[in-house]
């Protein structure tokens, strides 16, 4: 229950990642913008209330959201479409289906930066840190720990 918190801005699309969310109450805040289509992914949702906000646009047409009555959307003068009686201007236009992906790494940042580029940058950084660290460790004159390690290794090999 996140009602009466004076939240502002939009409902984040990442809310669709909470796939087992059963109750979602954002009523009596100051939310604006559209209800994100990602909310269609919340298939376990049993209670939903976004009343008394400043939301606009077509209510996403999923099986879950269509089961909630008008009270869930009250006092959002810009909202339209079923289950509300207020029709949208372009309600006849078909909605584009949400892209589906089973990849848990899919998110906004991975669409801009490919995962292999991130891995390559991490490997290069690790290699540079390793070379610099190795140089400083081995540049000391005959480090005692290295001499002991070499003597023990030589002793084991020769036995």
Buried (B, 14 or more C-beta within 10 A) or exposed (E): EEBEEEBEEEBEEEBBEBEEBEEBBBBBBEBBBBBBBBBBBBEEBEEBBBBBBBBBBBBBBBEBBEEBEEEBBBEBEEBBBBBBEBEBEEEEEEEEEEEEEEEEEEEEEEEEEEEEEEEEEEEEEEEEEEEEEEEEEEEEEEEEEEEEEEEEEEEEEEE
